[in-house]
Amino acid sequence: MIHPFHSISAGHLLLTLSFLGSGPPAANTSSAAPSGLVPPPAAVGEGVPGEEEAHGLPWDRRSVEHVWNRAGFGIRAEDVDAWVEAGPRALVDHLMRPRPSAGEGAWVPYRYEPLPYTAADYNRAEGDEKRELRKRRNRWFKDQFAAFREGWVEGMVAGEDPLRDRMTLMWHGVFTSSLETVKRPSLIIEQHQTIRSLALGSYSELLHAMLEDPALLVYLDNDDNRKGRPNENLAREVMELFSLGEGNYGEADISEAARSLTGAGVAPALDVATYRFNPRRHDDDAKTILGVSGNHGPADLAEILLSQPACASYIARTVIEYLEGVPAADDRVEEYAARLRETGYDVGYLVERLLLDPRFYRDEVIGARVASPIDFLVGSAIRLETKLPAGFIVEAAADLGQDLFQPPNVKGWDEGLAWITTSTFMMRGNIAGAIVGAVDVETLRADATDMMEMSGAMDEMGPMTGKQKRRAEGQQIKRYEVAGLASVLRKAKYEPSSMEARAVRDAGASTDREVVELLTERLLAIEPPQETLQMLELELREIRDKYEIEAADLPRFRRKNQRALHEFSHLVLSLPEAQLH
């Protein structure tokens, strides 16, 4: 059988993804949704099309799956029909409603445990004792950060609050901070809690909060921003990336904004830190920002930015293009920007209207976005109905280029086709194989070596700069790390799901064509072309022959049938179509 990850070039993959993303792909008629998110009986029949918000809105299995892929991370195939019956208004209400829990309202924050010793203890220590305290601190930070990231991913897979998780992930790509620079997990975790609590609330409140966020202030060096020596990092990014976008401000505005942010910093602390505004470091002379003059401070800067017409347009475009995955027309952006202004920057209202907008369901949007590593992994776990360890998802996503809370730069992660390279496409396929139990440690190691050799061959094609060499070395290390992912599953005593075998048995699929149609519906967000379906039939026949299984016997729930179907799922999840949702 052809190894799926070595049978397609990166150029062909990118061409295929570009074609699939630009045409009118038909979404799969079944997909995946988080467990426990079947509409309650009372919701069925409520909010059916015909209400004002749902006029002209197409509503079928394809539409339901699309909403769950973009406003969440996928839906189980068996849950789709219930949401079709419930209707768009009921589904959007379900996604928008707060999740009451433990008195926290919409969400339960991760409880960071401060270091078990104080700054005074550390300062008193000397020599070996101080070195031991530093080691203890490093282990503590590592364990707390790992538990925090895994907890968030577990919530995504469980579907505890899918839309809030989706928007929180989006905002982390806007207000970026990295643990690598910030160093202290407590600051990153606190920032996450702030973003999560406001992810569907007021952007105005979120912008104000971020200008006082310790992690962001440290990440963008605002601790070094003081009167007489202004640091422009935060001022530049708050205009370019957080609020206005390029072309809507000048260099003089950045300089004046930097002066308004002088004195905004973080109180010294060994571990947990808080925002501190130091009046002695603040430049209290008059400043003119975007034509507004006064003795501006951080809060004044936020209000000036919010008052600019470009701000609502920038945020509207950011949300629309993130959820739709295609460029938004200017007139449509302005339509939604007006709604933002009218509602005082209510992002939740904007998202709700977008999910009830017939244009959100047009052909060039559905199934046309390249899945990020988190989308690919969490979505696969949901569709396969498997208890995939959260630690595996976190590490695999990092190897594929989406290291949560450690983005590559202040612009966050590049979306779309930037997620797919020769090596990451091969990695995705083999990671999918590990998830379904069709790829073992030795295979991953062999492919890691192959990728190393490929990288070495590319290096010989021409000289590399020091920066390129460091990047290549880091990529090679990552490739070797992929080989350890199967070990993570082994340590967790992970057992692949038998979803495929159960689905084939329950459907009584007894021909290769029936099995191919059934499992591609369940595992893909778009319908593959006929030539791909024909290829899959031939591959399934080869797999059956290897295990000596007759097509009529496929519905039998036997161990070798499960192994054969795992191999077939591996092939399906390695297709270019599997990278879209």
Buried (B, 14 or more C-beta within 10 A) or exposed (E): EEEBBEEBEBEEBBEBBEEBBEEEBBBBBBBBBBBEBBBEEEBBEEBBBEBEBBEEBBBEBBBBBBBBBBBBBBBBBBBBBBBBBBBBBBBBBBBBEEBEEEEEEBBBBBEBEEBEBEEEBBEEBEEEEBEEBEEBBEEBBEEBBBBBBBEBBBBBBBBBBBBBBBBBBBBBBBBBBBBEEBEBBBBBBBBBBBBBBBBBBBBBBBBBBBBBBBBBBBBBBBBBBBBEEBBBBBBBBBBBBBBBBEEBBEEEBBBBBBBBBBBBBBEEBBBBBEBBBBEEBBBEEEBEBBEBEEEBBBBBBBEBBBEBEBBBBBBBBBBBBBBBBBEBEEEBBBBBBBBBBEBEBBBBBBBBBBBBBBBBBBEBBBBBBBBBBBBBBBBBBBBBBBEBBBBBBBBBBBBBBBBBBBBBEBEBBEBBBEBBBBBBBBBBBBBBBBBBBBBEBEBBBEBBEBBBEBBEEEEEEEEEEEEEEEEBEEBBEBBBBBBBBBEBBEEBEBEBBBBBBBBBBEBEBBEBBBBBBBBBBBBBBBBBBEEBBEBBBEBBEEBBEEBEBEBEEBBBEBEBBBBBBBBBBBBBBBBBBBBBB
